[in-house]
Amino acid sequence: MITYRACLASWLPGAGCCLAAANERPAIDTGVLPPWSGALLRSAWKRDDGAPSSAYEMAQDGNGMLWLAAGDGLYTFDGARFVRHQQVYGPPLQSPVIISVAAYGETIWVAYQFGGISRFDRGAVRHYLPGVDAPTGSAQRLVRMPDGTMWATSSGGLHRLDRDCWRPVQAQEGLPPGFVPGQAGAPVRSSKRL
C-alpha cells in the first residue's frame, strides 16, 4: 500500500512525468543512499498513459489533487491517473494553452500563454482579460503571499492583484520596469479563500 505523504516530480522533455511517493514499508539503509531512498516507489507516465506532453508548472490543491499547467491543456493527477480539463468546477477555460497554475485551498488560478488569468472557485469564476484588468502578455508565475496578496510575473514586469485588477509594480515603488524572470512566495497552507 502506498501512502502519498510527499510527491517529488521531475519533467523530462518527451519522457513524461516521474513521481515518487513514500511507501509504508520501512526504509532500507544501504549505507550509500540516504536512508529514506529505500522507501520511495518511482513510477513514470508517458503521453500514452494520459500524462501531458510537457508541463510548465504544478500545484497541489487543498484536497491533495495535483494540477498541471501544460502546453496542451490543464491536467489533474490523483496519484493514479491524469485527466485533461476543458473546464474547472463547471466554467470553461479561456484557452487550452496553460502556462501557469496555482492552487490555494479549493481556489484554482490559471494563467494562459497568450494572456489572461482566471480564478476558479466552486460555483464562481473570474476571468481577467489581458490589457484590461490583467497583465499584457502571459503571466509566467502566480503566487499568493501569507498575507493573501496575489502576485504575477509577466513579460511586462511584476503585477499585484489590487481589488479586482492586476496592477504593475511601478518604478517609484522600487522595482525597475521590464521582465521579471521569476518569483517565489512563502508556502500558504490555509484553505482560506481570498
C-alpha positions as CSV (number, residue, x, y, z in Angstrom):
1,M,0.0,0.0,0.0
2,I,1.4,3.4,-1.0
3,T,0.8,6.4,1.2
4,Y,1.3,9.7,-0.6
5,R,2.9,11.7,2.1
6,A,5.1,13.6,-0.3
7,C,5.4,13.8,-4.1
8,L,8.6,14.6,-5.9
9,A,8.2,15.5,-9.6
10,S,10.6,16.0,-12.5
11,W,9.8,16.7,-16.1
12,L,11.9,15.4,-18.9
13,P,11.1,16.6,-22.4
14,G,9.5,13.8,-24.3
15,A,9.8,11.4,-21.3
16,G,6.5,12.3,-19.5
17,C,6.2,12.5,-15.7
18,C,8.1,10.8,-13.0
19,L,6.6,10.8,-9.5
20,A,7.9,9.3,-6.3
21,A,5.8,8.6,-3.2
22,A,6.7,7.4,0.3
23,N,5.9,3.7,0.7
24,E,4.7,2.3,4.1
25,R,7.4,-0.2,4.4
26,P,10.5,0.8,6.5
27,A,13.4,2.4,4.8
28,I,16.4,0.3,3.8
29,D,19.8,1.6,5.0
30,T,22.2,0.8,2.1
31,G,25.0,2.9,3.6
32,V,25.3,4.7,0.3
33,L,21.9,6.2,-0.4
34,P,20.0,8.4,2.0
35,P,18.1,6.2,4.5
36,W,14.7,7.4,3.1
37,S,15.5,6.5,-0.5
38,G,14.6,2.8,0.0
39,A,11.1,4.0,1.0
40,L,10.4,5.6,-2.4
41,L,8.4,4.0,-5.2
42,R,9.0,5.5,-8.6
43,S,6.6,5.4,-11.5
44,A,6.8,7.0,-14.8
45,W,3.9,8.1,-17.0
46,K,4.1,9.0,-20.7
47,R,1.8,10.6,-23.1
48,D,0.3,7.2,-23.9
49,D,-0.7,6.9,-20.2
50,G,-2.5,10.3,-20.3
51,A,0.3,12.4,-19.0
52,P,0.8,15.9,-20.5
53,S,3.5,16.0,-23.2
54,S,5.1,19.0,-21.5
55,A,4.2,20.6,-18.2
56,Y,5.3,24.1,-17.2
57,E,4.1,24.2,-13.6
58,M,2.4,22.1,-10.9
59,A,0.3,22.9,-7.8
60,Q,-1.5,20.9,-5.2
61,D,-5.0,21.9,-4.0
62,G,-6.4,21.6,-0.5
63,N,-7.8,18.2,-1.3
64,G,-4.4,16.8,-2.4
65,M,-5.1,16.8,-6.2
66,L,-2.2,17.9,-8.3
67,W,-2.9,20.4,-11.1
68,L,-0.6,20.7,-14.0
69,A,-0.2,23.6,-16.5
70,A,0.7,22.3,-19.9
71,G,1.1,23.4,-23.4
72,D,-1.8,21.2,-24.4
73,G,-4.1,21.9,-21.5
74,L,-4.8,21.8,-17.8
75,Y,-4.5,18.4,-16.2
76,T,-5.1,16.9,-12.8
77,F,-3.4,13.9,-11.3
78,D,-4.9,12.0,-8.4
79,G,-2.0,9.6,-7.8
80,A,-3.2,7.0,-10.3
81,R,-4.4,8.8,-13.5
82,F,-4.2,12.1,-15.4
83,V,-7.3,13.9,-16.6
84,R,-7.2,16.8,-19.1
85,H,-9.7,19.5,-18.3
86,Q,-11.5,22.0,-20.6
87,Q,-13.3,23.5,-17.6
88,V,-12.8,23.9,-13.8
89,Y,-15.7,23.4,-11.5
90,G,-18.0,23.9,-14.5
91,P,-16.9,27.1,-16.1
92,P,-14.7,26.7,-19.2
93,L,-11.1,27.6,-19.6
94,Q,-10.4,30.7,-21.8
95,S,-7.7,28.8,-23.8
96,P,-6.3,25.3,-23.9
97,V,-2.7,26.6,-23.7
98,I,-1.9,27.0,-20.0
99,I,1.4,28.5,-18.8
100,S,0.9,28.6,-15.0
101,V,-1.3,27.2,-12.3
102,A,-1.6,27.9,-8.6
103,A,-3.9,26.3,-6.0
104,Y,-4.8,27.7,-2.6
105,G,-7.4,25.6,-0.8
106,E,-10.0,24.8,-3.5
107,T,-9.3,28.1,-5.4
108,I,-7.5,27.4,-8.7
109,W,-5.7,30.2,-10.6
110,V,-4.8,29.7,-14.2
111,A,-2.6,31.9,-16.5
112,Y,-2.8,31.5,-20.3
113,Q,0.1,31.5,-22.6
114,F,-1.3,34.2,-24.8
115,G,-2.6,36.4,-21.9
116,G,-5.2,36.4,-19.3
117,I,-5.7,34.9,-15.9
118,S,-8.7,33.0,-14.5
119,R,-9.6,32.4,-10.8
120,F,-11.9,29.4,-10.4
121,D,-13.8,28.8,-7.1
122,R,-16.6,26.2,-6.7
123,G,-19.6,27.9,-8.2
124,A,-17.8,31.0,-9.4
125,V,-15.2,32.1,-11.9
126,R,-13.4,35.5,-12.6
127,H,-11.6,36.0,-15.9
128,Y,-9.1,38.8,-16.0
129,L,-8.5,40.0,-19.6
130,P,-5.1,40.9,-20.9
131,G,-4.6,44.6,-21.2
132,V,-7.9,45.3,-19.5
133,D,-7.6,44.0,-15.9
134,A,-4.7,41.5,-16.3
135,P,-1.1,41.9,-17.4
136,T,-0.4,42.3,-21.1
137,G,1.3,39.1,-22.3
138,S,1.5,35.9,-20.4
139,A,1.8,35.6,-16.7
140,Q,4.6,33.0,-16.1
141,R,4.0,32.6,-12.4
142,L,1.2,33.2,-9.9
143,V,2.0,33.4,-6.1
144,R,-0.1,34.1,-3.1
145,M,1.8,35.5,-0.1
146,P,0.8,34.6,3.5
147,D,-1.0,38.0,3.9
148,G,-3.3,36.9,1.0
149,T,-1.8,39.2,-1.7
150,M,-1.6,37.7,-5.2
151,W,1.4,38.4,-7.4
152,A,2.0,37.6,-11.1
153,T,5.2,37.9,-13.1
154,S,4.9,38.6,-16.8
155,S,6.8,39.8,-19.7
156,G,5.6,43.3,-18.7
157,G,7.0,43.0,-15.1
158,L,5.7,42.3,-11.7
159,H,2.0,42.7,-11.0
160,R,-0.1,42.7,-7.9
161,L,-3.8,42.0,-7.7
162,D,-5.4,45.2,-6.3
163,R,-9.0,44.6,-5.5
164,D,-10.2,43.3,-8.9
165,C,-7.4,44.4,-11.2
166,W,-3.8,43.3,-11.8
167,R,-1.6,46.4,-11.4
168,P,2.0,46.7,-12.4
169,V,4.5,47.5,-9.7
170,Q,5.9,50.9,-10.8
171,A,9.5,52.2,-10.6
172,Q,8.5,54.6,-7.9
173,E,7.7,51.6,-5.8
174,G,11.3,50.4,-6.1
175,L,11.2,47.9,-8.9
176,P,12.6,48.8,-12.3
177,P,10.3,48.2,-15.3
178,G,10.7,45.2,-17.6
179,F,10.8,41.4,-17.4
180,V,10.8,39.8,-14.0
181,P,12.4,36.3,-14.6
182,G,10.5,34.7,-11.7
183,Q,9.2,34.9,-8.2
184,A,8.8,32.8,-5.1
185,G,6.4,33.0,-2.3
186,A,6.2,31.5,1.2
187,P,4.1,28.4,1.2
188,V,0.5,29.1,2.1
189,R,-1.1,26.2,4.0
190,S,-4.5,27.7,4.6
191,S,-7.7,26.9,2.8
192,K,-8.9,30.4,3.4
193,R,-10.2,32.0,0.2
194,L,-9.3,35.5,-1.0
